[in-house]
Amino acid sequence: MSDPASLVSRRAARVAPFLAMDVLAAAARRERQGDTVVHMEVGQPSAPAPRPAIAAAQAALASGRIPYTEALGIAPLRERIARHYAEAYGVAVAPERVVVTTGSSAGFVLAFLSLFDAGGRVAIAAPGYPAYRSVLQAVDLEPVGLTLRAEDGFVPTASALRAAHDAAPLSGLLVMSPANPSGTMIDAAGLAALAQACRAMNLRFISDEIYHGLTYGVPAATALAVDPEAVVINSFSKYYCMTGWRIGWMVVPEALVRPIERLAQNLYISAPYLSQVAAFAAFDATEELEAVKADYARARALLLNELPAIGLGDVHPADGAFYLYADIARLTNDSIGFCRRMLDEAGVAATPGLDFDPEAGAHHLRLSFAGGEAEAQEAVRRLKGWLR
C-alpha cells in the first residue's frame, strides 16, 4: 500500500490549517453532544440574509430554472455594484470593470493568478487574514509578512512596504481595511501613500474591502478613490449577512477583465445564479442591515467595557469589522491551548492568534462579536466565571 503522504502534492502540503474553521468544527462536535457554545470564533453574522434578498431568491427559485450566467456575472448586478461606488464613495466605476465572484475567496484566487507569476512575492499584513498566506502559497506565490504593531494601530505604512521591498523585491501588496483580526482602518491618506509607493516600485495593489459598511465612526475609504488601477475585492458575506450564499465581487482595471473572465470560465464557470439575484436585491435592505450593525456596535461597546475587568483588557479598540484582537500574554503563551480550554471549560469558542500571525500570535486571540449583543453578554458571563 502506498504511503498516503506520497499522494499529497507539495503545494497542498505546505498550506496551513485554517484554525478558525478547526475551532468551528470542534464547537460543532460539542453541540452535537448536547453542549451549548457561544460562537466567537468565525466572522459570520448571526442575522439572516436581508428580507429582500430572500424574497428575490424565492421568486427566482419558483421560476424553476436556475441557469449558468456569464462568467463575469449578470449584467444587472454588475451595474448595481458600479452604482454603489458612486453612491457610497463618489467614485465612478464602469460596470464592465466589475467581476461577480463565488465569494471573495474566488476573487483572491482570480486576482493572484491574473496579477502574478509563480514565485512572486506579495506583501501582506501580520497580523492578517490567514487565508491570504495559504492561497498565495497554493498558487506558488510567496507571502511576505509586514509586521504591524499595536502601538501604531496595526496600520500598514508605505515606509514598511519600502523596507520590505528593499530587503528583497516584491511583486505586490495586499491590504485590508477594516482589517481582520484587529478591526483597524487605513484612512484615505494612508491608502494614498500606499498606492503611491506601489506605483513608484511598480507593485500591484490589491485592497480587500469586505468589511466596508461595518465601521463605528468614520466610514471606510475605498482604494479606488486614490488609485483607479487598484484591484478591489468585496463580498456580500459580512455587511449583507450572506456568508453561505458565496457571492462577492471585484473591481479591476480594464486590461484585467478579459484575462480574469477566461480564468473564471474555466475555474468555476459562473457564480451561482440564485445568489446573484439575491445580492442584487440586498442593496435595497439598508435599513434592515443598519439595524444589524447597531447590534454589533452595542456588542463592541459591551466587550470593550467588560473585558478589562475579567483579565482580557489589552484589546485593540476595533474601528471596523466585528472582531477584537486581544493580547493574552499575561495569561498564556499558548493561544491554541488557551482557546481549546476556553471552549472545553467555558463553552466559548474563540480563534487563536496564531491563525493571524505565526510569530506573535502565540499570545493573542480573536473574539468575533458578529453574534451581536446577546451573544457578547453570554460570553462575558461565562468568561467571568472561568477566568476567576
Disulfide bonds with the S-S distance in Angstrom:
none
